Amino acid sequence: MKKILIVDDEPNIVMALEYTFKKNNFEVFIARDGQEALDILKIQLPDVIILDVMMPMVDGFATLEQIKKDERLRHCKVIFLSAKNKEKDIEKGLSLGANLYVVKPFSVKKLVEQVHELIQ
């Protein structure tokens, strides 16, 4: 079973994604900010991390920088899911090592397809 970590502080998005990915046979882990995500990543090695940019405590960009420093997490695919839609934000996310940058609002169905494509 593939593992996915959803990191977002917006409950509606978390609930929708958790439900959808469980239906698609993923083991789902939830974090509501970057620090909580980093704590989970100490004990879990997900195949995919869906990461919001704007969050309390540690934002998504800083979280990704920490993920990329950890040798155990190098295989993880990272997708930014953010309302920050300026070109410079997207470029920053990708330059930090994200595999994809998806802008909110988004299609859950399309996101699931993109996750499957990344982990094939």
C-alpha positions as CSV (number, residue, x, y, z in Angstrom):
1,M,0.0,0.0,0.0
2,K,1.4,3.4,-1.0
3,K,1.7,6.1,1.7
4,I,0.8,9.7,1.4
5,L,1.3,12.6,3.8
6,I,-1.1,15.5,3.4
7,V,0.1,18.7,5.0
8,D,-2.5,21.5,5.0
9,D,-4.1,23.7,7.7
10,E,-7.4,23.9,5.9
11,P,-9.7,21.2,7.4
12,N,-12.0,20.9,4.3
13,I,-9.1,20.2,2.0
14,V,-7.6,17.7,4.4
15,M,-10.9,15.9,4.8
16,A,-11.6,15.7,1.0
17,L,-8.0,14.5,0.2
18,E,-7.9,12.0,3.1
19,Y,-11.2,10.5,2.0
20,T,-10.2,10.4,-1.7
21,F,-6.8,8.9,-1.2
22,K,-8.1,6.3,1.2
23,K,-10.6,5.2,-1.4
24,N,-7.7,4.9,-3.8
25,N,-5.9,2.5,-1.5
26,F,-3.4,4.9,0.1
27,E,-2.3,4.9,3.7
28,V,-2.9,8.5,4.7
29,F,-1.1,10.6,7.2
30,I,-2.2,14.1,8.2
31,A,-0.2,17.1,9.4
32,R,-1.7,20.6,9.9
33,D,1.6,22.5,9.7
34,G,5.2,22.0,8.6
35,Q,6.5,21.2,12.0
36,E,3.9,18.4,12.5
37,A,4.8,17.1,9.1
38,L,8.5,17.0,10.0
39,D,7.7,15.1,13.2
40,I,5.6,12.5,11.3
41,L,8.4,12.1,8.7
42,K,10.8,11.0,11.5
43,I,8.8,7.8,11.8
44,Q,7.0,7.5,8.5
45,L,8.4,7.3,5.0
46,P,5.6,8.3,2.6
47,D,5.8,7.8,-1.2
48,V,4.1,11.2,-1.8
49,I,3.8,14.4,0.3
50,I,1.2,17.0,-0.6
51,L,2.3,20.2,0.9
52,D,0.6,23.6,1.4
53,V,2.8,26.7,1.3
54,M,1.0,29.0,3.7
55,M,0.8,27.4,7.1
56,P,1.4,28.3,10.7
57,M,4.7,27.4,12.5
58,V,6.8,26.2,9.5
59,D,5.6,27.1,6.0
60,G,5.7,24.7,3.1
61,F,8.9,26.1,1.5
62,A,10.9,25.7,4.8
63,T,9.4,22.2,5.3
64,L,10.5,21.1,1.8
65,E,14.0,22.5,2.5
66,Q,14.2,20.3,5.6
67,I,12.8,17.2,3.7
68,K,15.5,17.6,1.0
69,K,18.2,17.6,3.6
70,D,17.1,14.2,5.0
71,E,18.7,11.3,3.1
72,R,15.9,8.9,4.1
73,L,13.3,11.2,2.4
74,R,15.0,11.7,-1.0
75,H,12.7,9.2,-2.7
76,C,9.5,11.1,-1.6
77,K,7.7,12.9,-4.3
78,V,6.5,16.3,-3.2
79,I,3.5,18.2,-4.6
80,F,2.9,21.8,-3.5
81,L,-0.8,22.5,-3.3
82,S,-1.2,26.2,-2.7
83,A,-3.3,29.4,-3.2
84,K,0.0,31.2,-3.9
85,N,-0.2,31.3,-7.7
86,K,2.3,33.9,-8.7
87,E,5.0,32.8,-11.1
88,K,7.8,33.5,-8.5
89,D,6.0,31.3,-5.9
90,I,5.7,28.4,-8.4
91,E,9.3,28.8,-9.6
92,K,10.5,28.9,-5.9
93,G,8.6,25.7,-5.1
94,L,9.9,23.8,-8.1
95,S,13.5,25.1,-7.6
96,L,13.4,23.8,-4.0
97,G,12.8,20.4,-5.4
98,A,9.0,19.9,-5.6
99,N,7.9,17.5,-8.3
100,L,4.7,19.4,-9.0
101,Y,3.1,22.7,-8.1
102,V,-0.7,22.6,-8.1
103,V,-2.7,25.9,-7.6
104,K,-5.9,26.1,-5.5
105,P,-8.7,25.8,-6.3
106,F,-7.9,22.4,-7.8
107,S,-9.6,19.2,-9.0
108,V,-9.3,16.4,-6.6
109,K,-9.7,13.9,-9.4
110,K,-6.9,15.4,-11.4
111,L,-4.6,15.6,-8.3
112,V,-5.2,11.8,-7.7
113,E,-4.2,11.2,-11.4
114,Q,-1.1,13.4,-11.0
115,V,-0.1,11.4,-7.8
116,H,-0.5,8.1,-9.6
117,E,1.7,9.4,-12.5
118,L,4.4,10.5,-10.1
119,I,4.7,7.2,-8.3
120,Q,4.5,4.8,-11.3
